[in-house]
Amino acid sequence: MEIFPEVIPPVRGEILSLHIAASSDEIGAMLFREKGSIQIPIYFVSRTLPNVERGYAGSDKLILALVHATRRLRRYFKDHTVKVLTDEPVERVLLNPGRSRRAVKWA
């Protein structure tokens, strides 16, 4: 694995990748640019969940991580296409949010 000592800002219009994750008490997102087969980190956001959000379903926590990232990294979403990557079927929940009122609100 190659290590990059500095963060290089993306070129306008470049496709970026956003990895989102959620645990029982935290959510986070890491924004990357791709250079060949190497992913170069651009920005990391995270936060600890308050008690009320710790009871959310796993898919709701991932959607919350996506909402949090889009709010914090708005300038990147305005200038770039961003691929969202996760190991859960978040797209399915966002396209059919009927099971969760929170998902309807966030969608």
C-alpha positions as CSV (number, residue, x, y, z in Angstrom):
1,M,0.0,0.0,0.0
2,E,1.3,3.4,-1.0
3,I,1.1,6.2,1.7
4,F,0.6,9.8,0.6
5,P,2.1,12.3,3.0
6,E,-0.2,15.2,1.9
7,V,-3.8,15.6,0.9
8,I,-4.2,16.7,-2.7
9,P,-7.4,18.6,-3.4
10,P,-9.6,17.2,-6.2
11,V,-9.8,18.7,-9.7
12,R,-13.2,20.3,-10.4
13,G,-15.5,17.7,-12.0
14,E,-13.5,14.7,-10.9
15,I,-15.5,11.8,-9.6
16,L,-15.1,11.2,-5.9
17,S,-15.9,8.3,-3.6
18,L,-17.6,8.6,-0.2
19,H,-17.3,5.7,2.2
20,I,-19.9,5.8,4.9
21,A,-20.0,3.7,8.1
22,A,-22.1,3.5,11.2
23,S,-21.5,1.7,14.5
24,S,-23.7,1.4,17.6
25,D,-22.6,4.9,18.9
26,E,-20.9,6.7,16.0
27,I,-21.3,7.6,12.3
28,G,-18.6,8.6,9.9
29,A,-17.7,9.3,6.3
30,M,-14.4,9.4,4.3
31,L,-14.2,11.3,1.0
32,F,-11.6,10.0,-1.5
33,R,-10.3,10.8,-4.9
34,E,-9.2,8.0,-7.1
35,K,-5.8,8.1,-8.9
36,G,-5.7,4.8,-10.9
37,S,-6.3,2.0,-8.4
38,I,-5.3,4.2,-5.4
39,Q,-7.7,6.1,-3.2
40,I,-6.4,9.4,-1.8
41,P,-8.2,10.7,1.2
42,I,-9.6,14.2,1.0
43,Y,-11.8,14.7,4.0
44,F,-13.1,12.8,7.0
45,V,-16.2,13.6,9.1
46,S,-17.7,11.8,12.0
47,R,-19.8,12.3,15.1
48,T,-20.9,10.5,18.2
49,L,-24.6,9.6,18.3
50,P,-26.7,11.0,21.2
51,N,-28.7,8.4,23.1
52,V,-31.9,8.9,21.0
53,E,-30.0,8.1,17.7
54,R,-28.3,5.1,19.1
55,G,-31.5,3.2,18.9
56,Y,-31.9,3.8,15.1
57,A,-31.8,0.8,12.8
58,G,-28.5,0.1,11.0
59,S,-29.8,1.4,7.6
60,D,-31.1,4.6,9.3
61,K,-27.7,5.2,10.9
62,L,-26.0,4.8,7.5
63,I,-28.5,7.3,5.9
64,L,-27.8,9.6,8.8
65,A,-24.1,9.3,8.1
66,L,-24.8,10.2,4.4
67,V,-26.9,13.2,5.4
68,H,-24.3,14.4,7.9
69,A,-21.5,14.1,5.2
70,T,-23.5,15.9,2.6
71,R,-24.2,18.8,4.9
72,R,-20.5,19.0,6.1
73,L,-19.0,18.4,2.6
74,R,-21.5,20.4,0.6
75,R,-18.8,22.2,-1.6
76,Y,-17.6,18.8,-2.8
77,F,-21.1,17.6,-3.7
78,K,-21.7,20.8,-5.6
79,D,-18.6,20.5,-7.8
80,H,-18.2,16.7,-8.2
81,T,-20.1,13.6,-8.9
82,V,-19.8,11.5,-5.7
83,K,-20.1,7.7,-5.5
84,V,-21.4,6.5,-2.2
85,L,-19.9,3.2,-1.0
86,T,-21.0,1.1,1.8
87,D,-21.6,-2.6,2.6
88,E,-25.3,-2.1,3.2
89,P,-28.2,-1.6,0.7
90,V,-28.7,2.1,1.4
91,E,-29.9,2.9,-2.1
92,R,-32.8,0.5,-1.7
93,V,-33.9,2.2,1.5
94,L,-33.7,5.7,-0.1
95,L,-35.6,4.6,-3.2
96,N,-38.3,2.9,-1.1
97,P,-38.3,4.7,2.3
98,G,-41.8,3.6,3.3
99,R,-40.5,1.5,6.2
100,S,-38.9,4.3,8.1
101,R,-40.3,7.8,8.7
102,R,-36.8,9.1,9.2
103,A,-35.7,7.7,5.8
104,V,-38.7,9.5,4.2
105,K,-37.7,12.8,5.8
106,W,-34.0,12.4,4.8
107,A,-34.8,11.2,1.2
